[in-house]
Amino acid sequence: MSDLPEHVAKNRAYWDAMADQWVEPGRRNWASEPHWGIWHIPESDVHLLPADLDGKDVIELGCGTAYVSAWLARRGARPVGIDNSAEQLKTARTLQDEFGLYFPLLHGNAEHVPFPAESFDLAISEYGAAIWADPYKWIPEAARVLRPGGQLIFLGNSLLFMLTVPDTDAEGPAGDRLIRDYFGMHRFEWPEEDSVEFHLNHGDWMRLLRSSGFEVEDLVELQAPEGATTRFPYVTAEWARHWPSEEVWKARKKG
């Protein structure tokens, strides 16, 4: 633990301590068809995944309970999941046994992936590394392990959400006023949580992806479907019908 970067060690302890809260959500997601984010938007509505995954080598960066890897495996991919939390991986392995679907799961840090260069066709993160790892470290690492032409897909909180959500749940959900600086976005620590998140503005994301050898293919800003609900208190469905609370970046490593 002492050899880990401070934010990695802090997030490892945080997720180990709360892993039991994600057992049942993980189980439901393993049993479901692919859907995305806190609004459970069906893959059939947003088409975030490549059309052909058969035989593709995929790494899920920050896999948690590994339901995304399970979805990919059912579509013919060869996934590998890596996560910072041993307790989350314990749940993932239990769910592998329950569903009879197996693929490698590694305890580690998405900022330093234990694979040779050009090992994968796709790197993916739904939250996971997308917000819990330092992008100035994990994005170049994703580029390293992807083959030329390989794709990177990651989903996290939207820029607009990050500029409008209060520091604590007691202050209410995201509102209609900017309360945080756009310039200089990077490291976020919330008063009620002993963890570290990372979020960039769109210009910084573009520059980082391009300097890491990617061509940006799309930025998908997700709208909550009619009638959608979420168990998370920091944003309402009404807000997320007007403005995106989540966004997906899609980029491809230059050949």
C-alpha positions as CSV (number, residue, x, y, z in Angstrom):
1,M,0.0,0.0,0.0
2,S,2.8,2.5,0.9
3,D,4.3,2.1,-2.6
4,L,1.1,3.2,-4.3
5,P,0.5,6.8,-5.3
6,E,-1.5,8.6,-2.7
7,H,-4.7,8.9,-4.7
8,V,-4.5,5.2,-5.7
9,A,-4.1,4.0,-2.1
10,K,-6.9,6.3,-0.9
11,N,-9.3,5.0,-3.6
12,R,-8.3,1.4,-2.9
13,A,-9.3,1.8,0.8
14,Y,-12.5,3.6,-0.1
15,W,-13.7,1.0,-2.6
16,D,-12.7,-1.9,-0.4
17,A,-14.8,-0.5,2.4
18,M,-17.9,0.1,0.3
19,A,-17.7,-3.0,-2.0
20,D,-20.6,-4.7,-0.2
21,Q,-23.0,-1.9,-1.4
22,W,-22.3,-2.9,-5.0
23,V,-22.9,-6.7,-4.8
24,E,-26.6,-6.6,-5.7
25,P,-26.3,-3.9,-8.3
26,G,-23.5,-5.9,-9.8
27,R,-25.6,-9.0,-9.8
28,R,-28.5,-7.2,-11.5
29,N,-26.1,-5.9,-14.2
30,W,-24.6,-9.3,-14.8
31,A,-28.1,-10.6,-15.5
32,S,-29.1,-7.8,-17.8
33,E,-28.6,-6.7,-21.4
34,P,-26.0,-3.9,-21.8
35,H,-27.1,-0.5,-20.6
36,W,-25.1,2.5,-19.6
37,G,-24.7,4.9,-16.7
38,I,-26.9,5.8,-13.8
39,W,-30.0,6.1,-16.1
40,H,-29.5,2.5,-17.5
41,I,-29.7,3.7,-21.1
42,P,-29.9,0.6,-23.3
43,E,-27.0,-0.1,-25.6
44,S,-29.6,-0.5,-28.4
45,D,-30.4,3.2,-28.0
46,V,-26.9,4.7,-27.9
47,H,-24.7,2.2,-29.7
48,L,-21.6,2.8,-27.6
49,L,-20.0,-0.6,-28.4
50,P,-18.4,-1.7,-31.6
51,A,-20.7,-3.7,-33.8
52,D,-18.3,-6.6,-34.1
53,L,-16.7,-7.8,-30.9
54,D,-16.1,-11.4,-31.8
55,G,-12.6,-12.5,-31.0
56,K,-11.5,-9.0,-29.9
57,D,-9.1,-8.6,-27.0
58,V,-10.6,-6.1,-24.6
59,I,-9.4,-4.6,-21.3
60,E,-11.9,-3.1,-18.9
61,L,-10.0,-0.4,-16.9
62,G,-11.5,-0.2,-13.4
63,C,-13.9,-3.1,-13.8
64,G,-15.5,-3.2,-10.4
65,T,-17.9,-6.1,-10.4
66,A,-17.0,-6.7,-14.0
67,Y,-20.5,-6.6,-15.5
68,V,-19.3,-4.7,-18.6
69,S,-16.7,-7.4,-19.2
70,A,-19.5,-10.0,-18.9
71,W,-21.6,-8.2,-21.5
72,L,-18.6,-8.1,-23.8
73,A,-17.8,-11.8,-23.3
74,R,-21.3,-12.7,-24.3
75,R,-20.8,-10.8,-27.5
76,G,-17.7,-12.9,-28.3
77,A,-15.0,-10.7,-27.0
78,R,-12.0,-11.9,-24.9
79,P,-12.1,-9.5,-21.9
80,V,-9.7,-8.9,-19.1
81,G,-10.8,-6.8,-16.1
82,I,-8.4,-4.9,-13.9
83,D,-9.5,-3.1,-10.7
84,N,-8.0,-1.3,-7.8
85,S,-10.2,-2.9,-5.2
86,A,-9.6,-6.5,-4.1
87,E,-13.1,-6.6,-2.5
88,Q,-14.8,-5.5,-5.7
89,L,-12.9,-8.3,-7.5
90,K,-14.1,-10.8,-4.9
91,T,-17.6,-9.9,-5.9
92,A,-16.8,-10.2,-9.6
93,R,-15.4,-13.7,-9.0
94,T,-18.5,-14.7,-7.1
95,L,-20.6,-13.5,-10.0
96,Q,-18.5,-15.4,-12.4
97,D,-19.3,-18.6,-10.5
98,E,-23.0,-17.7,-10.3
99,F,-23.3,-17.0,-14.0
100,G,-20.7,-19.6,-15.3
101,L,-18.9,-17.0,-17.3
102,Y,-15.1,-16.7,-16.8
103,F,-12.4,-14.3,-17.9
104,P,-9.2,-13.0,-16.2
105,L,-9.6,-10.5,-13.3
106,L,-6.5,-8.7,-12.1
107,H,-5.9,-6.6,-8.9
108,G,-4.1,-3.6,-10.1
109,N,-4.0,0.0,-11.1
110,A,-5.2,1.3,-14.5
111,E,-2.4,3.8,-14.5
112,H,0.1,0.9,-14.8
113,V,-1.3,-2.1,-16.7
114,P,0.7,-5.3,-16.5
115,F,0.5,-6.1,-20.2
116,P,2.9,-5.6,-23.1
117,A,2.4,-2.8,-25.6
118,E,-0.3,-3.4,-28.3
119,S,-2.1,-6.2,-26.4
120,F,-5.7,-5.1,-26.9
121,D,-8.2,-4.1,-29.6
122,L,-10.5,-2.2,-27.2
123,A,-10.1,-0.4,-23.8
124,I,-13.3,0.5,-22.0
125,S,-14.3,2.1,-18.8
126,E,-17.7,2.9,-17.4
127,Y,-16.8,5.1,-14.5
128,G,-13.9,3.0,-13.2
129,A,-10.6,4.5,-14.5
130,A,-12.7,7.1,-16.3
131,I,-13.1,9.1,-13.1
132,W,-11.0,7.3,-10.4
133,A,-7.6,7.3,-12.1
134,D,-5.4,10.3,-13.1
135,P,-6.2,10.8,-16.8
136,Y,-2.6,12.1,-17.4
137,K,-1.5,8.6,-16.5
138,W,-4.2,6.2,-17.5
139,I,-4.9,7.7,-21.0
140,P,-1.3,7.3,-22.2
141,E,-1.3,3.8,-20.6
142,A,-4.4,2.9,-22.5
143,A,-2.7,4.1,-25.7
144,R,0.3,2.0,-24.9
145,V,-1.6,-1.3,-24.5
146,L,-3.9,-0.7,-27.5
147,R,-3.0,-1.9,-31.0
148,P,-2.9,0.6,-33.8
149,G,-6.5,1.2,-34.8
150,G,-7.7,0.1,-31.4
151,Q,-10.5,1.9,-29.7
152,L,-10.9,3.6,-26.4
153,I,-14.4,4.2,-24.9
154,F,-15.0,5.7,-21.5
155,L,-18.0,7.0,-19.7
156,G,-18.1,9.4,-16.7
157,N,-19.8,12.4,-15.2
158,S,-20.4,15.2,-17.8
159,L,-18.6,18.5,-17.8
160,L,-21.8,20.4,-17.2
161,F,-22.7,18.2,-14.2
162,M,-19.3,18.8,-12.6
163,L,-19.7,22.5,-12.9
164,T,-23.1,22.6,-11.3
165,V,-23.2,19.9,-8.6
166,P,-22.7,21.0,-4.9
167,D,-20.0,19.7,-2.7
168,T,-22.4,17.7,-0.4
169,D,-25.6,15.9,-0.8
170,A,-27.2,18.1,1.9
171,E,-26.8,21.0,-0.5
172,G,-29.0,19.3,-3.0
173,P,-28.5,17.9,-6.5
174,A,-27.0,19.6,-9.5
175,G,-28.7,22.9,-10.3
176,D,-28.9,25.5,-13.0
177,R,-26.0,27.7,-11.8
178,L,-22.3,27.4,-12.4
179,I,-20.6,26.9,-9.0
180,R,-17.2,25.6,-10.0
181,D,-14.3,26.8,-12.2
182,Y,-14.0,25.4,-15.7
183,F,-10.3,26.2,-16.0
184,G,-7.9,24.1,-14.1
185,M,-10.2,21.1,-13.6
186,H,-8.3,17.9,-12.6
187,R,-8.4,16.5,-9.1
188,F,-11.6,16.5,-7.0
189,E,-12.1,15.6,-3.4
190,W,-15.5,15.7,-1.8
191,P,-16.0,16.7,1.9
192,E,-18.2,13.6,2.6
193,E,-16.0,11.0,1.0
194,D,-12.4,10.0,1.6
195,S,-11.6,9.4,-2.1
196,V,-10.2,11.2,-5.1
197,E,-11.9,11.7,-8.5
198,F,-10.5,13.2,-11.7
199,H,-12.4,15.3,-14.2
200,L,-11.2,17.5,-17.1
201,N,-12.8,20.2,-19.2
202,H,-13.4,19.3,-22.9
203,G,-10.4,21.2,-24.2
204,D,-8.1,19.5,-21.9
205,W,-9.6,16.1,-22.8
206,M,-9.1,16.8,-26.5
207,R,-5.5,17.9,-26.0
208,L,-4.7,14.9,-23.8
209,L,-6.2,12.3,-26.1
210,R,-4.5,13.8,-29.2
211,S,-1.1,14.1,-27.5
212,S,-1.5,10.4,-26.4
213,G,-1.9,9.3,-30.0
214,F,-5.7,9.1,-30.3
215,E,-8.0,10.6,-32.8
216,V,-11.3,11.6,-31.2
217,E,-14.2,9.9,-32.9
218,D,-17.2,11.1,-30.9
219,L,-18.4,12.7,-27.7
220,V,-21.8,11.2,-26.7
221,E,-23.7,13.3,-24.2
222,L,-26.3,11.1,-22.5
223,Q,-29.9,12.3,-21.9
224,A,-32.0,10.5,-19.3
225,P,-34.8,8.6,-21.0
226,E,-38.4,9.5,-20.2
227,G,-39.5,8.0,-16.9
228,A,-35.9,7.1,-15.9
229,T,-35.0,6.9,-12.2
230,T,-31.7,6.6,-10.3
231,R,-30.7,5.7,-6.8
232,F,-28.1,8.5,-6.7
233,P,-29.2,11.7,-5.0
234,Y,-26.8,14.1,-6.8
235,V,-28.8,14.6,-9.9
236,T,-32.5,14.5,-10.8
237,A,-34.1,12.9,-13.9
238,E,-35.7,16.3,-14.7
239,W,-32.2,17.9,-14.7
240,A,-30.8,15.1,-16.8
241,R,-33.6,15.5,-19.4
242,H,-32.5,19.1,-20.0
243,W,-28.7,18.7,-19.6
244,P,-26.3,15.7,-19.8
245,S,-25.2,14.3,-16.5
246,E,-22.9,11.8,-18.2
247,E,-20.8,11.7,-21.3
248,V,-18.9,9.1,-23.3
249,W,-15.7,9.7,-25.2
250,K,-14.8,7.5,-28.1
251,A,-11.3,7.7,-29.6
252,R,-9.1,5.5,-31.8
253,K,-5.4,5.0,-31.6
254,K,-3.7,6.2,-34.8
255,G,-2.3,3.5,-37.0
